[in-house]
Each structure stands twice: as structure tokens, then as C-alpha cells.
Amino acid sequence: MHLKVYGIRNCDTVKKTLKFLDSHDLEYEFLDFKEEKPSVEKIRRWANAVGVKKLFNTRSTTYRNLGLKQLQLNDEQKIEYMAKEPLLIKRAVVESDTNVVVGYDEAALHNLIGG
């Protein structure tokens, strides 16, 4: 199974997710949002898997600083904003060949790795 983990290194949720994967001796590729922005297509795929509401981080500093609450964005606009500003994406995003887990969800991660 090939796992990709998306996020930023100094995020506590990302650290917990990586620690979980390490503790289960799983190999993964880490992609930092600050170094490489995910494409609109990739974000759309994640949104289709987990829902835009779960993926779009309304509690982030970026969300508040951009004043997005007042804009009342639709799902497609949220996806476009996430592509421009990846820090709007709830972290971590763990992607396998067949599934996506967003945030630190131990049960979902166990499910993802088949354990």
C-alpha cells in the first residue's frame, strides 16, 4: 500500500498522524503544503471522498485572516480557495490508493491500513 501524507511539519495533528504511521511501521511519503500546493483536481478528489465540509478548515488563522466567513462560499469556491491557500485544508490528509483520511482519526487510520 502506498501512503501519502499531506500537511505541514510543525502541525501537531500532522505530527500525531506521522507518529501513528511510524508506530505501525508503515512507509509513507510526506508532502508539505508549504513546498508543494495540491492541485484543484487532487483537492476535488479528497472533497469527493470525505466532503468539502470536513476538508475545509474554518478554524484556521488563514480562514479568519482572509475573511472567508463573510463570503459564504459554495463548495466549488472553497475547493478553489484551498488550491490557492493550502493552509485552509484540514490536516493531516492521508491518502492511500483507495481511500482518504482527514485530520487525526485513529479509527479511520486503522481502517485505512487494514488493522
N, C-alpha and C positions, 0 to 999 in steps of 0.2 A: 504494500500500500504506500502510495506517495502522498505525503502530507506537506501542505504549505501553510505557514502561519504568517498572517499579516498584522502589522501593528507598529508601535514604536517601542524601542528598547527600554525606555525609562518608565513605561506604564506598568503600574502594579498588577493590573489584570493580565497583561501580556506575560509578565514575569511568572505569575501563578500558573498560567497555561503552559509555558515552556517547562516549568518545574514538573508539572503533571506529566507531560510527554517524556521528559528525561527520566522520571521515576519509573516509567513503563518501558524504558529502553527503546523508544521509538525514534526513528530518524525523521527529520523534517527539514524543510528549507524555510528560513526566516526572511521575510521581505519587509523592509522598513518603509512605512508610508512617507517618511521624510526624504528618502532617497529615490523612491520609485512610486509614482502615483498609479493606482489601478485604473484601468480603462473603464469607460462608461459601460461597455459590454460586460466586463467582469462584475462590476457593481450590480448591474441589472440581473445577472445570473444569481448573485448572492441574494438579492432582494426577492427574486422568484422563489428561492429555496426557503428563506426564513421570514420574508415580509419586510417591506420598507420600514414599518414602524419599529421593528426590532433592530434593524441595521442603522437607522438614522439617530445619532446621539444628540438628543435635545438638551442634555445636561452638560454638554461640553462648553468650555470657555469660548471656543470658536463660534458656536451657535449663538451664544449671547452677544459676543463682540460684533457679529455680522447683523444682528437684529433680525434674525430669520423668523422669530415667532410672529412678528407683525405682518410678515409677507404671506402667511397662510399658504404655504407651498403645496402643490399637489405632488403625488408620488414621483412623477417623471422629473419635476423640477428638483425634488430632493436628491434624486439619483445624479442629476447634472451637477448639483452643488457638491455632492460627495466626491465626484470625479475631480472637481476643481480644488476642493479643500478636504483632503482625505482625513483630516483630524475630526471631521464630522461623522466618521464611521465608528460605530461602537467597536471596541477592541476586546479581545483579540478576535480575528476572523481565522478560523481553522478550516482549511479546505482539503477534502480528500477527493479521490476520483469520482465519488458518487454523492458526497454529502457536504454540508456546510454547518459549522457551529459558530455562533457569535457570542462574545462575552465569555466569562469563565463559568461553565456549566458542567460540573463534574459528571453528572449522569449522562448528558449528551456526549461528552468526550468519551466516556466508557462505551457508549453505544457506537460511536464513530469508529473506535478501534476494535470493536467486536469483543469487549470484555465486560 
